[in-house]
Amino acid sequence: YEAINKALQNTSRLRKDVFGGLILSRVELLGQEGDENEQRKVRRKTCLVKIDLNSCGNPPYQPGDHVQVYPHNTISEEKLRAFIGHLAGELNLDDQMYITFENDEVSLAELAVTAPILHHNIDQLVSLDSFFKTQASMEAPIPTQSCLDLASLATSVKDKALLGELGRNKCDYDKMISLYGMKWMDIFDIFPSLSEQITLSFLTSSMKMNHPRSYSIASCKACVGSEIDLVVGSFIFSRGGSKTEVGVCSNFLTNVNEGDEIAFKIERNPSFHYPLDPTAPLIFICTGTGFAPIRGLLQKRSYFRSRGEKMGKAYLVFGTRSKKEGLFDDEIESFITDGVLTDAFRCYSREPGEKKQYTADIMKTEKIEQVLAPIIESDNGHVYVCGSANMLEMCKSAMIEMTSKFYLNNLIEEGRLHCDVFGALTNGSSVTSRSRSAGANEEPINLRPRRKLVNRITKSYRHITTSAGIEKASLSPDYLRDCFR
């Protein structure tokens, strides 16, 4: 009972930098089917999501900062109830789980690397509903090592053989992932004989943890007040069968409704903030949802203008798939009409009947080069780029062609080239690199050889509150495998 009382106290703890807000609204800006010539049928969806900050203390932020959103899994409540019903122990969705860890040889820091989902829940009471909807990565594929462990639990010869083969043969495993996804949430559909054979202990030590995903803030607090705007794009595609695939967090955000709760934290990104000198001339280059942080910066210019402050010229180079998308067309025209933007140049990569054009292509046209080159060559000009890492490299090459490498190096060395890119790190200062789909905070690697660390873990227990009372079951170290690569 002392441990349970401790858990009840710890359950309410929440990191001070994590806020719980409410959804103000979600507006669908774009929703269309993929091109007919695409091998996989793709549906693209882009939404403007507004979060109310009044419910969480109205925290401050600047245009250019990021929001890290803690997503909910896409699994329906009906399927989740069925999933939990297949676990050993006659569990229910409303049951609670209590985890303790007792080992003098392994530090909590080491456990955070080896078994992050266990580490996160130590000495807390967690409902199975919350655990499987928000913490456990139900969308992640079952790792190869877990396939081998599951093979020993399967009761049918067919499932046992298939799981064993998937655990040993990387080629077959990759094919299975490509065809069926092999997600944890589908495990009992794919391998029926595992029903009532898998324990909570196994899952808490084998499943990955849902990490927050990072999104650029698309608003300026001075203009919108106590809210944060996000521009979120999702891709829904089929592997060829009836099932569709979606991104966990993007699907969550593009389907939220007014009043829904959302957990998030604000991540400062000073390298993409507005210049201290409002009279500095600016160039904004972006594609698709990369307009999000640019929108926040333009709102800040709108605020400056409303106060009568003098501002330098500002040009936008914006790439989308087609004119039909019309992404933020009305807002961009309003920014131009109000004098917030000097001019905007658009290009389209999938416009029917026209040659593909990308941002770097139109930057090199004579008309646009004449207005952009002087800003790049000036002593106080700033360039903001938001899009893919490949797009950034193409735009840097275009700027070199327009001027010279000398001026591009000046921008980089003086911190006047501001980049918020999706993908790999690139050379140059003031570059923020992040991923649309991966967790924003990757676990540190190579802290210590994981298998050696796992073998040193000898004691861990989980408690489950059910209608029958408290059950206590030992957690075998064999289950704490290196499954978090």
C-alpha positions as CSV (number, residue, x, y, z in Angstrom):
1,Y,0.0,0.0,0.0
2,E,2.9,2.3,0.6
3,A,4.0,1.8,-3.0
4,I,0.5,2.4,-4.3
5,N,0.2,5.7,-2.3
6,K,3.6,6.8,-3.8
7,A,2.3,5.9,-7.2
8,L,-0.9,8.0,-6.7
9,Q,1.2,11.0,-5.8
10,N,3.6,10.5,-8.7
11,T,0.8,10.0,-11.2
12,S,-0.2,13.6,-11.2
13,R,3.3,14.8,-11.9
14,L,3.8,16.5,-15.2
15,R,6.9,18.1,-16.6
16,K,6.8,21.9,-16.1
17,D,7.5,22.5,-19.7
18,V,4.7,20.3,-21.0
19,F,1.3,22.1,-21.4
20,G,-2.2,20.8,-21.7
21,G,-4.2,22.9,-24.1
22,L,-7.5,22.7,-25.9
23,I,-8.2,22.8,-29.6
24,L,-9.9,26.0,-30.7
25,S,-10.5,25.0,-34.3
26,R,-9.3,22.9,-37.2
27,V,-9.7,24.2,-40.8
28,E,-9.0,21.9,-43.7
29,L,-7.0,23.9,-46.2
30,L,-6.4,21.1,-48.7
31,G,-7.8,17.6,-49.2
32,Q,-7.2,15.8,-52.4
33,E,-6.5,12.4,-54.0
34,G,-3.1,11.6,-55.4
35,D,-2.1,11.7,-59.0
36,E,-3.5,8.8,-61.1
37,N,0.0,7.9,-62.3
38,E,1.3,7.4,-58.7
39,Q,2.0,3.8,-57.8
40,R,0.4,4.2,-54.4
41,K,-2.9,5.9,-54.0
42,V,-2.1,9.0,-51.9
43,R,-4.5,11.4,-50.2
44,R,-3.0,14.7,-49.1
45,K,-4.6,16.7,-46.3
46,T,-3.4,20.0,-45.0
47,C,-5.1,21.7,-42.0
48,L,-4.7,24.9,-40.0
49,V,-4.9,23.9,-36.3
50,K,-5.4,26.5,-33.5
51,I,-4.6,25.7,-29.9
52,D,-6.1,27.7,-27.0
53,L,-3.4,28.8,-24.5
54,N,-5.7,30.2,-21.9
55,S,-6.2,26.8,-20.4
56,C,-2.5,26.3,-19.8
57,G,-1.3,29.6,-18.5
58,N,-0.8,31.4,-21.8
59,P,2.9,30.6,-22.2
60,P,5.0,32.9,-24.4
61,Y,6.5,32.1,-27.8
62,Q,8.1,33.8,-30.8
63,P,7.4,33.3,-34.5
64,G,10.0,30.7,-35.7
65,D,9.8,28.6,-32.5
66,H,8.6,25.0,-32.6
67,V,5.8,23.1,-30.8
68,Q,6.4,19.5,-29.9
69,V,3.1,17.7,-29.9
70,Y,2.5,14.5,-28.0
71,P,0.3,12.4,-30.4
72,H,-2.5,9.9,-29.8
73,N,-2.3,6.6,-31.7
74,T,-4.8,6.2,-34.5
75,I,-6.2,2.9,-33.1
76,S,-9.9,3.1,-32.5
77,E,-11.4,2.4,-29.0
78,E,-13.2,-0.6,-30.4
79,K,-9.9,-2.1,-31.7
80,L,-8.0,-1.2,-28.6
81,R,-10.6,-3.0,-26.4
82,A,-10.2,-6.0,-28.6
83,F,-6.4,-5.8,-28.5
84,I,-6.4,-5.6,-24.6
85,G,-8.9,-8.5,-24.6
86,H,-6.3,-10.7,-26.4
87,L,-3.6,-10.1,-23.7
88,A,-3.0,-12.6,-21.0
89,G,-4.6,-11.9,-17.7
90,E,-8.2,-11.0,-18.6
91,L,-7.5,-7.3,-18.7
92,N,-9.8,-4.4,-19.4
93,L,-9.4,-0.9,-20.9
94,D,-10.1,0.7,-17.6
95,D,-7.5,-1.3,-15.6
96,Q,-4.4,0.4,-14.3
97,M,-0.8,-0.6,-14.4
98,Y,1.8,0.1,-11.7
99,I,5.5,-0.4,-12.5
100,T,8.5,-0.4,-10.2
101,F,12.1,-1.1,-11.0
102,E,14.6,-2.5,-8.4
103,N,18.2,-2.9,-9.4
104,D,21.4,-1.5,-7.8
105,E,23.6,-2.2,-10.9
106,V,21.6,-0.3,-13.5
107,S,21.0,3.4,-13.2
108,L,17.8,5.1,-14.2
109,A,19.8,6.9,-17.0
110,E,20.8,3.6,-18.4
111,L,17.2,2.3,-18.2
112,A,16.0,5.4,-20.0
113,V,18.0,4.2,-23.0
114,T,17.3,0.5,-22.8
115,A,13.7,0.6,-21.9
116,P,12.3,4.2,-22.2
117,I,8.7,3.2,-21.8
118,L,9.4,1.4,-18.5
119,H,11.6,4.3,-17.3
120,H,8.8,6.8,-18.1
121,N,6.3,5.0,-15.9
122,I,8.3,4.0,-12.9
123,D,6.3,4.4,-9.6
124,Q,3.2,5.6,-11.4
125,L,-0.3,4.3,-11.9
126,V,-1.1,4.4,-15.6
127,S,-4.4,3.4,-17.1
128,L,-4.2,0.9,-19.9
129,D,-6.3,3.3,-22.0
130,S,-3.8,6.1,-21.6
131,F,-0.8,3.8,-22.0
132,F,-1.9,2.3,-25.3
133,K,-3.4,5.4,-26.8
134,T,-0.6,7.9,-26.0
135,Q,2.5,6.2,-24.7
136,A,3.1,2.9,-26.5
137,S,4.0,3.2,-30.2
138,M,1.2,1.0,-31.5
139,E,2.0,2.1,-35.1
140,A,5.6,0.9,-34.9
141,P,6.6,-2.3,-36.6
142,I,7.4,-5.3,-34.4
143,P,11.2,-5.6,-34.2
144,T,13.0,-8.7,-35.4
145,Q,14.1,-9.6,-31.9
146,S,10.6,-9.4,-30.7
147,C,9.6,-11.7,-33.5
148,L,11.9,-14.4,-32.1
149,D,10.5,-13.9,-28.6
150,L,6.9,-14.1,-29.9
151,A,7.8,-17.3,-31.8
152,S,8.3,-19.0,-28.5
153,L,4.8,-17.8,-27.4
154,A,2.8,-18.7,-30.5
155,T,0.7,-21.8,-30.1
156,S,0.3,-22.7,-33.8
157,V,3.0,-24.3,-35.9
158,K,2.3,-21.8,-38.7
159,D,2.7,-18.7,-36.6
160,K,5.7,-20.1,-34.7
161,A,7.5,-20.8,-38.0
162,L,6.7,-17.5,-39.6
163,L,7.7,-15.4,-36.6
164,G,10.9,-17.4,-36.3
165,E,11.7,-16.8,-40.0
166,L,11.0,-13.1,-39.7
167,G,13.3,-12.8,-36.7
168,R,16.1,-14.5,-38.6
169,N,15.7,-13.4,-42.2
170,K,16.0,-9.6,-42.7
171,C,14.8,-9.9,-46.4
172,D,11.6,-11.7,-45.5
173,Y,11.1,-9.3,-42.6
174,D,11.4,-6.3,-44.9
175,K,8.9,-7.8,-47.3
176,M,6.4,-8.4,-44.5
177,I,6.8,-4.8,-43.4
178,S,6.2,-3.6,-46.9
179,L,3.1,-5.8,-47.5
180,Y,1.4,-5.7,-44.1
181,G,3.1,-3.1,-42.0
182,M,3.6,-5.6,-39.1
183,K,2.4,-3.0,-36.6
184,W,1.9,-3.9,-32.9
185,M,-1.7,-2.9,-33.1
186,D,-2.3,-5.6,-35.8
187,I,-0.4,-8.4,-34.1
188,F,-3.4,-10.5,-33.2
189,D,-4.9,-10.1,-36.7
190,I,-1.6,-11.4,-38.3
191,F,-0.8,-14.0,-35.7
192,P,-4.0,-15.3,-34.1
193,S,-2.4,-18.0,-32.0
194,L,-0.7,-15.3,-29.9
195,S,-4.1,-14.5,-28.3
196,E,-3.9,-14.7,-24.5
197,Q,-0.1,-15.5,-24.7
198,I,1.3,-12.0,-24.5
199,T,1.7,-10.3,-21.1
200,L,1.8,-6.6,-20.3
201,S,5.3,-7.3,-19.0
202,F,6.4,-8.3,-22.5
203,L,4.8,-5.3,-24.1
204,T,6.2,-2.7,-21.7
205,S,9.7,-4.0,-22.3
206,S,9.4,-4.6,-26.1
207,M,7.4,-1.7,-27.5
208,K,8.8,1.7,-28.5
209,M,7.6,4.8,-26.9
210,N,5.6,7.5,-28.7
211,H,7.8,10.6,-28.9
212,P,6.6,14.1,-29.5
213,R,6.7,15.4,-33.1
214,S,8.0,18.9,-33.8
215,Y,6.0,21.5,-35.8
216,S,6.9,25.1,-36.7
217,I,4.6,27.7,-35.1
218,A,2.6,29.5,-37.7
219,S,1.5,32.5,-35.8
220,C,2.6,35.6,-33.9
221,K,1.3,36.1,-30.4
222,A,1.1,39.8,-30.8
223,C,-1.5,39.3,-33.6
224,V,-3.5,36.2,-32.5
225,G,-3.4,36.6,-28.7
226,S,-3.6,33.5,-26.5
227,E,-3.4,30.9,-29.2
228,I,-0.8,29.0,-31.3
229,D,-1.4,28.1,-34.9
230,L,0.0,25.1,-36.6
231,V,0.0,24.1,-40.3
232,V,-0.1,20.3,-40.5
233,G,0.1,18.1,-43.6
234,S,-0.7,14.4,-43.6
235,F,-0.3,11.7,-46.3
236,I,-2.7,8.8,-46.3
237,F,-1.6,6.0,-48.6
238,S,-2.3,2.3,-49.3
239,R,0.3,-0.5,-49.6
240,G,-1.9,-2.0,-52.2
241,G,-4.5,-3.7,-50.1
242,S,-7.5,-2.3,-48.3
243,K,-5.6,-0.9,-45.3
244,T,-4.2,2.6,-45.3
245,E,-1.1,4.1,-43.7
246,V,-1.0,7.4,-42.0
247,G,1.5,9.3,-39.9
248,V,0.7,9.1,-36.2
249,C,1.0,12.7,-35.2
250,S,-0.1,14.3,-38.5
251,N,-3.2,12.1,-38.6
252,F,-3.9,13.0,-35.0
253,L,-3.7,16.7,-35.6
254,T,-5.6,16.7,-38.9
255,N,-8.5,15.0,-37.2
256,V,-8.8,16.8,-33.9
257,N,-12.0,18.6,-33.1
258,E,-12.9,21.8,-31.2
259,G,-12.5,21.2,-27.4
260,D,-10.2,18.2,-27.7
261,E,-7.3,18.1,-25.3
262,I,-3.7,18.2,-26.6
263,A,-0.4,17.9,-24.8
264,F,2.6,19.9,-26.1
265,K,5.7,21.9,-25.2
266,I,7.2,24.9,-26.8
267,E,10.8,24.7,-28.1
268,R,12.6,27.9,-28.6
269,N,14.4,28.3,-32.0
270,P,16.2,31.7,-31.8
271,S,18.0,31.0,-35.1
272,F,14.7,31.5,-37.0
273,H,13.5,34.6,-35.1
274,Y,12.8,37.9,-36.7
275,P,15.8,40.3,-37.1
276,L,16.4,42.8,-34.4
277,D,16.4,45.5,-37.1
278,P,12.9,45.8,-38.5
279,T,14.2,47.8,-41.5
280,A,16.4,44.9,-42.7
281,P,15.3,43.7,-46.2
282,L,14.0,40.1,-46.1
283,I,13.6,37.1,-48.5
284,F,11.3,34.2,-47.5
285,I,11.7,30.9,-49.4
286,C,9.4,28.0,-48.6
287,T,7.4,25.1,-50.0
288,G,4.0,23.6,-48.9
289,T,3.6,23.4,-45.2
290,G,7.0,25.1,-44.9
291,F,5.0,28.3,-45.1
292,A,4.1,27.8,-41.4
293,P,7.0,29.7,-39.8
294,I,7.0,32.3,-42.6
295,R,3.3,33.0,-41.8
296,G,4.3,33.7,-38.2
297,L,7.0,36.1,-39.3
298,L,4.7,37.9,-41.7
299,Q,2.1,38.3,-38.9
300,K,4.9,39.9,-36.9
301,R,5.6,42.3,-39.8
302,S,1.8,43.1,-39.8
303,Y,2.0,43.9,-36.1
304,F,5.0,46.2,-36.7
305,R,3.1,47.9,-39.5
306,S,0.0,48.5,-37.3
307,R,2.3,50.3,-34.9
308,G,3.6,52.5,-37.7
309,E,7.1,51.1,-37.6
310,K,9.3,51.5,-40.7
311,M,10.2,48.1,-42.3
312,G,12.5,47.0,-45.1
313,K,11.3,45.3,-48.2
314,A,10.2,41.6,-48.0
315,Y,9.8,39.1,-50.9
316,L,8.2,35.6,-50.8
317,V,9.2,32.7,-53.0
318,F,6.6,30.0,-52.5
319,G,6.4,26.6,-54.1
320,T,3.4,24.3,-54.1
321,R,2.1,21.4,-56.3
322,S,-0.5,23.3,-58.3
323,K,-2.6,26.4,-58.5
324,K,-5.6,24.3,-57.6
325,E,-4.2,23.9,-54.1
326,G,-4.5,27.6,-53.4
327,L,-2.6,27.2,-50.2
328,F,-2.8,30.5,-48.3
329,D,-3.5,32.5,-51.5
330,D,-5.9,34.8,-49.7
331,E,-3.6,35.6,-46.8
332,I,-0.6,36.2,-49.1
333,E,-2.6,38.6,-51.2
334,S,-3.7,40.4,-48.1
335,F,-0.1,40.7,-46.9
336,I,0.8,42.2,-50.3
337,T,-2.2,44.6,-50.3
338,D,-1.4,45.7,-46.7
339,G,2.3,46.4,-47.5
340,V,3.5,43.6,-45.3
341,L,5.0,41.8,-48.4
342,T,6.5,43.7,-51.2
343,D,5.8,40.9,-53.7
344,A,5.3,37.2,-53.9
345,F,6.6,34.8,-56.5
346,R,4.8,31.4,-56.9
347,C,6.0,28.2,-58.6
348,Y,4.2,24.8,-59.2
349,S,5.8,21.4,-59.4
350,R,2.6,19.5,-60.6
351,E,0.6,22.1,-62.6
352,P,-1.2,20.3,-65.4
353,G,0.2,21.2,-68.9
354,E,3.1,23.1,-67.5
355,K,6.8,22.3,-66.9
356,K,7.7,21.4,-63.4
357,Q,9.1,24.4,-61.6
358,Y,10.8,24.6,-58.2
359,T,11.7,27.5,-56.0
360,A,15.4,27.4,-57.1
361,D,14.3,27.5,-60.7
362,I,12.3,30.7,-60.5
363,M,14.9,32.4,-58.3
364,K,17.2,32.3,-61.3
365,T,14.8,34.0,-63.7
366,E,15.9,37.5,-64.6
367,K,12.9,39.4,-63.1
368,I,13.2,37.7,-59.7
369,E,17.0,37.7,-59.7
370,Q,16.9,41.5,-60.0
371,V,15.0,42.0,-56.8
372,L,16.6,39.2,-54.7
373,A,20.3,39.6,-55.6
374,P,20.6,43.1,-54.0
375,I,19.2,41.8,-50.7
376,I,21.6,38.8,-50.7
377,E,24.5,41.2,-51.4
378,S,23.5,43.8,-48.9
379,D,25.1,44.0,-45.4
380,N,21.9,43.7,-43.5
381,G,19.7,41.4,-45.7
382,H,18.2,38.2,-44.2
383,V,17.1,35.1,-46.0
384,Y,14.7,32.6,-44.4
385,V,14.3,29.1,-45.9
386,C,11.8,26.4,-44.8
387,G,11.4,23.1,-46.6
388,S,13.3,20.0,-47.4
389,A,17.1,19.7,-46.9
390,N,17.3,19.1,-50.7
391,M,15.4,22.3,-51.4
392,L,17.7,24.3,-49.2
393,E,20.8,23.1,-51.1
394,M,19.2,23.9,-54.4
395,C,18.3,27.4,-53.2
396,K,21.9,28.0,-51.9
397,S,23.2,27.0,-55.3
398,A,20.8,29.4,-56.9
399,M,21.9,32.2,-54.6
400,I,25.5,31.5,-55.6
401,E,24.6,31.7,-59.3
402,M,22.7,35.0,-58.7
403,T,25.6,36.6,-56.8
404,S,28.6,34.6,-55.7
405,K,29.8,32.2,-53.0
406,F,31.3,35.1,-51.2
407,Y,27.9,36.6,-50.4
408,L,26.3,33.3,-49.4
409,N,29.2,32.7,-47.0
410,N,28.6,36.2,-45.6
411,L,25.0,35.3,-44.9
412,I,26.0,32.1,-43.2
413,E,28.9,33.5,-41.1
414,E,26.9,36.5,-40.0
415,G,23.8,34.5,-39.0
416,R,21.6,36.0,-41.7
417,L,20.7,32.8,-43.4
418,H,18.0,31.2,-41.3
419,C,17.0,27.6,-42.2
420,D,14.3,25.4,-40.8
421,V,14.6,22.2,-42.8
422,F,13.2,18.7,-42.8
423,G,15.9,16.1,-43.2
424,A,19.6,15.7,-42.8
425,L,21.9,18.4,-41.3
426,T,23.5,20.7,-43.7
427,N,26.6,22.8,-43.5
428,G,26.2,26.4,-42.3
429,S,25.1,28.1,-39.2
430,S,21.6,28.9,-38.1
431,V,20.3,25.7,-39.5
432,T,17.6,23.7,-37.7
433,S,17.3,20.1,-38.8
434,R,14.3,18.0,-37.9
435,S,12.0,15.3,-39.2
436,R,8.3,15.5,-40.0
437,S,7.7,11.9,-39.0
438,A,10.3,10.9,-36.5
439,G,10.2,11.8,-32.8
440,A,11.6,15.2,-32.1
441,N,13.9,13.8,-29.4
442,E,15.8,10.8,-30.5
443,E,17.2,8.6,-27.7
444,P,21.0,8.9,-27.3
445,I,22.8,5.9,-28.8
446,N,26.0,4.1,-27.9
447,L,25.7,5.1,-24.3
448,R,26.8,1.5,-23.6
449,P,26.4,-1.7,-25.6
450,R,22.7,-2.4,-25.0
451,R,22.7,-6.1,-25.0
452,K,25.4,-6.1,-22.3
453,L,23.3,-3.6,-20.3
454,V,20.1,-5.6,-20.7
455,N,21.8,-8.7,-19.3
456,R,22.6,-6.7,-16.1
457,I,18.9,-5.9,-15.5
458,T,17.7,-8.6,-13.0
459,K,14.6,-7.2,-11.3
460,S,11.5,-5.4,-12.5
461,Y,7.9,-5.8,-11.6
462,R,4.5,-4.6,-12.9
463,H,1.3,-4.4,-10.9
464,I,-2.1,-4.3,-12.5
465,T,-5.2,-3.1,-10.7
466,T,-8.2,-5.2,-11.7
467,S,-11.5,-6.1,-10.3
468,A,-9.8,-9.0,-8.5
469,G,-7.3,-6.7,-6.8
470,I,-3.5,-6.3,-7.2
471,E,-1.6,-8.8,-9.2
472,K,2.2,-8.9,-9.1
473,A,4.3,-10.5,-11.9
474,S,8.0,-10.7,-12.4
475,L,9.5,-9.3,-15.5
476,S,12.1,-11.5,-17.1
477,P,15.3,-9.8,-18.2
478,D,15.0,-11.9,-21.4
479,Y,12.2,-9.6,-22.5
480,L,14.3,-6.5,-22.1
481,R,15.9,-6.9,-25.5
482,D,17.6,-4.4,-27.7
483,C,14.4,-3.5,-29.5
484,F,14.8,0.3,-29.6
485,R,17.1,0.7,-32.6
